[in-house]
Amino acid sequence: MKEITALELKKLIDKKEDLQLVDVREEHEMEHCSIGGELIPMGEVMDNLNLISKTKQVVFYCRTGARSGAVCQILSAEGYINVYNLKGGIISWSNEIDPTVTKY
């Protein structure tokens, strides 16, 4: 599984790279915090493959990186070569990039 750190993701965002950011948490978790990206809860990913780019770099994230890592492994097994897990999830983003992002 390919991973990307919060710092690496921030650099890509700052450079306005053409990537897709996907939040695999549940909708109620977005009430706590978000770093952007479109919401496709983990349990709905396989039913929404049409929403996931096969050409852009796609970065998946969740709270800690566990659920998004599982999604990346599944998609990699399905032939996606452009998927990356945000290592450490939103917690890592809050610790390394933006402390105003609520940890829960």
LINLINFEN-V352077 format. One record per residue. RES is the residue in one small letter. SS is DSSP state (A for helix, B for strand, O for the rest). Layout:
RES	SS
RES	SS
This chain:
m	O
k	O
e	B
i	B
t	O
a	A
l	A
e	A
l	A
k	A
k	A
l	A
i	A
d	A
k	O
k	O
e	O
d	O
l	B
q	B
l	B
v	B
d	B
v	O
r	O
e	O
e	A
h	A
e	A
m	A
e	A
h	O
c	O
s	O
i	O
g	O
g	O
e	B
l	B
i	O
p	O
m	A
g	A
e	A
v	O
m	A
d	A
n	A
l	A
n	A
l	A
i	O
s	O
k	O
t	O
k	O
q	B
v	B
v	B
f	B
y	B
c	O
r	O
t	O
g	O
a	A
r	A
s	A
g	A
a	A
v	A
c	A
q	A
i	A
l	A
s	A
a	A
e	O
g	O
y	O
i	O
n	O
v	B
y	B
n	B
l	B
k	O
g	O
g	A
i	A
i	A
s	A
w	A
s	A
n	A
e	A
i	O
d	O
p	O
t	O
v	O
t	O
k	O
y	O
